[in-house]
Amino acid sequence: MPSSGRDDFTWNSMSGLSVRLKPVLLQSLSELERVRLQEVAFSRLLQDFDLGCQITIPKDGQKHKKSLRRKLDSLAKEKSKEKESMPQAFGITLSQVISNDRAQKQRQELQTQREEHRDASDLVCSLLHLTSWRSSKDKELSSSNSSLSSNSETPNESPLPYTPEAPPRTCRRGGVSVDYITDLDDNQSRLLEVLQLSLPAETPSNKKKQRDKNLSLNHIFRQVPRVVESCCLYLEKHGLQTVGIFRVGSSKKRVRQLREEYDQGVEVQLDEEHCVHDVAALLKEFLRDMPDPLLTRELYTAFINTMLLDHSDQEITMQLLMCLLPPCNSDTLQRLLEFLATVAAHAQNSQDRDGLEITGNKMTSLNLATVFGPNLLHKQKSLDKEFAVQSFARAEESTAIIGVVQRMINTYETLFMVPPDLQNEVLMSLLETDPDVVDYLLRRKASQHSHRACSTCPTP
């Protein structure tokens, strides 16, 4: 199916479509494509570039998958510690933050559905009550008339219609239905453990074969923590003209209060009542307190050593390193760099349409890289005693860290673009295992290309 030249990568689908590969955003690829792209980028880095260090593909924060028994043991411990509050945003792995945000959103949606269902049930109950009341009155009137005609002294009583109550949740027959696994009682948990532990264990080879089948062909949902997104949106709206943003001090008390609210899962609404410097400090604290930096420790030396390459190779190497990052890291980094580039674009004074001067925030890409660089790219945090010994070595690396982050801010628009040659290698890799998947991806790419072409056509 591929018919590629040196700079032209064109594929022909089974249905006869001719698809020419074009640069696409990393976030637009499916889960399966992104996993294969990691492998392709890793191979390309090893073959074409000498970064003078060992390169490994970073994990997504979940270092080892727990066995079912360990999961159930952990669940039991969590049940015993329900009263203890665990942080939901700060000081935990990025993948766990994303998971907490998703769980909170699902709880909110479930609560909304329950409230809507409750409102509908109340309405039905009210109508049934009104109907039964009218029926009762009609029967009383009929009984009264009958009593008068027969001279009976015993009036007829009209009992209220019987409405059976729903059986308790734990008494339902059939399959167990729960909203969350923590809703299971002890007996159900043991039953679940027995059933799942009785399943045959998969061999490593079977797991590897099942990997691609378990990966989605749809786009991965945008994995940006709620606290990062809300801080960026707020600062883009209220802070672009604030001089010294990220450098002027904030209120520690107010920042701590905001932090606690996010950690408790509170739906925080940042508005004009909040202080720009408090929100800026909150964003820095989130990035600083991540157990693993956004650019990961595994790739620390690789990113630093890109500064030793020729200028033309630096951008290509950084693009390949972006492909190695877990989706939650690359998505969050893309949102953060987009925001920082917007801040840098408002660093200098400018004029509005009426000629009035607009004060710049004085935060150039270099200033922003100086502030954010140590939070985005660093090694294992040192103990106080080790810090003095390593401070000199780290001082030599600080210039490279700032240079890496500054270049990312300046080139964020192209940094996350996947060139046609890498897409071609991904499709070639998939063609060996599943041609039908390749055909599906080609048809989707053709549809996306035609949609973009239509959206750029001038309206008559």
N, C-alpha and C positions, 0 to 999 in steps of 0.2 A: 504493500500500500504506500510506503513512502517513496517520494520521487524528489529528493532534495539535491540542490546544488550547493555550492560553497556558502552562499549567503541567502539562499532561497530554500526554505523548508516547507514543502507542499506535500500534503497527504491526500489520498483518494479513498473515500469511505466505500463500504460495501454497496451502498445505495447510489454510488456514482457522484457524490459530492466531492468537489475539489476544495480543500481547505489549506490556505496558506497561513502558517503559524506566525503570530505577531506577539510582541511583548505584552504580557498580562501582569496584573497585580498578583502578588503572592497570595493574598487573602481571597482571591477569586477561585483558587484551585480547590478541588475536592480533597477530602481527607486522604483517600488512596493516593492521589497525585502528590500530595505534600510529603507523604511517607517515602514514596519512590524518589521524589526530588531530593530528600535528605541524602539518600544513598548515592544519587548521581553527583550532587554537589560535593559530598565527601570524597568520592573517587576523583573528581576533577581537581580538588585542592591538593590531593596527594600526588597526582601525576604532573600537574602544570605549574605548581608554585611550591617554592621551598621557603616555608615560614620558620624553619629552624626549631621546630618544637613538635611534640606529639599532639595530634588532633583526635578528639573523640566526639561523637554525637551526644550532646547533653540529654539528660533525662528530663521528663516533664514534671519533676518534683516528687513523683511517686516512685521511689527507688526500687522497691520490691513489691510485687503483688502479694497480698496476704492470702494464705490458704483459708478455706472456708471455716475451719475450726478456729483459726486465729481471729477471723472476722467476728465470729460469734462470741469468742471470749472478749474481744474488744467491745462488742455491743453490750455484753453484760456489765463490763466496767463502766461504760458510758451511762447505763441505766442507774448504776449505783452512785453516779456523780452528777445526776441531773441538776442538783441545786448549785453546782459549781459553774460559774460562767466562764466559757472559753472564748478567746478572741475570735472575731469573725473576719477581721481585715488586716490588722497590724501584727507583724512579727511571725507570720505563718507563711507557708509556701504559696506561691502565686496560684498554682493549680487548686489549692484548697480554698483560696479566696474566691476564685471563679466558681467553684462548687458551692460554696456558701451563698454566693449571690444568686446562683440559679435556684438553690433550695428555697431561699427567701422569696424569690419571685413566684415560685410554684405555690408556696404557702399563701402568698397574697392573692393569687388567682383562685386558689381553692377557697379561701375565705370569702372572696367576692362571689363565687358560685354558690357557696352555702347561704350567704345573705340573700342572694337573688332567689334561691330555692325556698328559703324561709319566708320571704315576702310572698312568693306565689302560694306556699302552703297556707299562710295566714289568710290570704284572700279566699282560697278554696274553703277553708274552715269557716270563715265568716259567711260565705254563701250557703254552705251546708247548714250552719246554725240558723240562718235566716229562713231557709227552706223548711227545716224541722220545726221552727217556731210557728211558721204559718200553718204547717200541717197540723201541729198540735192545736192551734186555735180553731182551725176548721173542724177538727174532730170534737173539740170541746163544745163548739156551737152545735154541731150535729147531735152530739150526745145530749146536750141540754134540750134541744127540740124534741128528741126521742123520749127524754125523761118526762117532759111536759105532756106529751101525748099518751104515755103509758102510765103516768103517775108514779114512776119509779123514784125511790129516794136515794138510790146508790148511783152516783155519777160515774161515767166511764173515765178511766185514767188512760192517758196516752203516753207511753214510755218514750224517752228519747231514742233516736236510732242508734244502734250499736256500731261503734267505730273501733275495729280491732287495732290494738297497738302493735307497732312494728316490733318484732322480736329483738332482744338485745344483740349487739354486734357479735359477741362471742358465742351466741347460741344459734347463729344461722347455719343452715344445712348447706352442704355443697362445698365449693372451693372457698378458701380463706381469702377475704378481701380486706386489704389494708391500704391506707394512704402512704404510710412510711413503715419501714421495717421495725422501727422502734415502737409501733403500735401493737406488735405481736405480744401476746402474753407468754409466760414461761413455757406452758405446754405446747403452744404453737411453735415457739422457737425450737424446742427439742424435736418436734415433728419435722420441721424444715431441715434441721441438721441431719436427721436420720435419712431423709429422702435424698438430700443432695450428696451426702457422704457415700451413699450407696451407688452413685453413678460411677461408671468406669473412668479411671484416670486417663487423661490424654498423654500420649507420648510426645516428646519434644518435636519430633518430625511432624506429627499431626498438628501440633500447635502452630508450627511455622506455615503449614499449608493452609490452615484456617485463618491466618492473620489477614490476608488480603480480602477474604470473604467477609470478615467482620468489619472491614473498613468501609465507610460510606462513600458513595459517588457524589454526594451532595456537598455543597460548601459547608465548611465548619462555621458554626455560629461565631460571631465576633467576640473574642475572649478578652475583654477589657474590664478590669475590676470597676465596680460601681463607684468607689471612692476616687479613682483616677479620672474616670469620665466626668463625674460631677464637678471635680476641682477644675479640670480643663475647661469645661463649659462655662463655669462661673468666671474664671479668670479671663477667658476670651471676651466675655461680655462686660466685665467690670474693671479689669486690671491692666489692659494694654497701654493705657496712658499713665499708669502709676510709676513714678520715678523710683528706680532702685528696687523694683519688685524682685523678690527672692533674696535680697540683701538687707533690707530694712528689718529690724527686729519685730517680733510679734508678741502677743499676750500668751504666755505659757498656760495660764489658766483656761483661756478660751480654746486654745488648741487642744489641750487635754480633754476638755469637755466634748469637743467635736470628735476626737479620737474615740472616746468612750462610747459615744452614741453609735458610731460605725461598728465598733467591736460588739455592741449589744444587738446589732441588727436593726437599729432604728432607721426608719425612712427619713433621712436627713434632707432637708430642702435648703440649699444654699441660695440666698437672695441678697438684695441690696443692704439688708440689715447686718450682714456679716462683714468682717474686715478683710480687705484684699490680702494683707500681709499674714493674717491668720490662716487663710485658705492656702496661700503659697507655702507657708511653713508646714501645713498638714500634708501637702503633696510631697514635699521633700522628706518628711518623716516616714511616710509610707515606703518610699523607695529605699531610704536608708536602713529601715528595720527589716527588710526582706531577708530571710535566712540565706537565700542564694541571690546574688545580684541579677538584674534583668538581663545582662549580657553573659551570664553564667561564669562560674569559676573554671569550668572545663575549657572554655575558649578565651580565657584571660590573656594568656601569652600569645595566642594566635592573633587576637585583635591588636595587641601592642606591637607585634612584629610587622603588621601591615604597614606601619610607618617607615619601615626600612626598605620597602619596595619602591619601584619607580611610580611616579604619579599616575601613570596610565593603568598600572596594575592594581593600584590601591582600591579603586572603585569596584573592579571585577571581583577582587578577593573579598571585599566586604559584602558584596551581593551574595557570594557563595556562603559566607559565614552566616548571613541572615537566614539562608535556607536550612541551616543546621539547627537553628533555634527551635525549641518547642513552640507550637502554635500560640499558646497563651503568652509566651515571652515576646514573640515577633509581633503579635497583634497589639499588645500593650506598648511595646517600643514604637511601633508605627504611629499610634495615637499620640504618644508623648512627644515624638520628634515633630509631628505635624503642629502640635501646640507650640513647641519651643521655636519653630521656624516662624510662626505667626508673631510671637513675642519679639523675635529679632527683627522682623520686618517693620515693627513700630518703635525701634530703638532711637531713630533720629527724629529731630523736629520736622514737622511738615506743615502744610497749609490746607485748609478745607476749601470748599468751592467758593466761599465768600472772601477768601484771601486771609482769613484769620489763622494765626499760628497755633498748631497743635503740638503740645509738649511731648517729646519722645520719652520712652521709659529708660533709655540709656543702657539697656541690656542687649548687647550685641551677641552674636553667636559665640564669640570667644568668651565673653563674660558668663554666658549661660553654660558653656562647656566647663568652665572653671568651677561653677557651683554644682552642676549635676554629675560631672565626670566621676568623681570618687564614689558617688552613690550607685552609678550604673555599672561600673567596671572596677572590680577590686578582687583581691585574693581572700583567703580565709582571714577573718578578723583576728588580729593579734591580741595577746594579753598585754596588760600594761607594762610588764617587765620586758616583754619582747619588743614592744613598740620602739623604745629608744634605740635598740640595736639595729632594727630594720628601717628606721626612719630615713637614714641616708640613702639606702637602696631604693626606697619608695619615692624619695624626692627625685631621683633620676627618672623614674617611671612616670611621675606625675605629668611631665610635659607630654609624654606620648599619650597618656590617657586623655588629656585635654584635647590633643590633636585629633584623636580618634572620634571623640564625641562631637567636636566642632565640625569635622567633615561630615558626620552623619546628619547634623542639623542642616548643613548647607546643601546636602544632596538627598534629602529624605524623599523627594518626589520620584527619583529613579532608583533609590536604594532597595526598594521592595518590588521592583519590576523583574519578572522572570523572562530572560531573552529567549528567542525562538530555538536556539541551539540546545538549551537545557530542556525545553519542552519536548524537543525532538528525541532526546535521549530517554526521557521519561516514557514517551509513547513506545519507543523501541523496546524498552524494558518490559512494558505491559504487553506488548504484542507477542512476546515469547510465552506468556502464561495464559492470556485471555484476549483473543482478537475481538470478541463481542464487546468487551469493555472499551477497547480502543475505538471501535466504530461508534459507540454511544458518545464518547467524549468528543470525537470529531464532529458529530452532528450537533452537539451542544456548542462547540466552538464556532461552527458555521452560523448557528443561530445568533450567537452573541456578536459576531462580527457584522452580520447583516443589521442587527439592531443598532449597533454603534454607527454604522454607515447611514442609517435612516435618521438617527438623532442628530447627525451633523449636517444633513442636507438642508439647504435654505428653504424656508417656507415660501410658496408662491404668493 
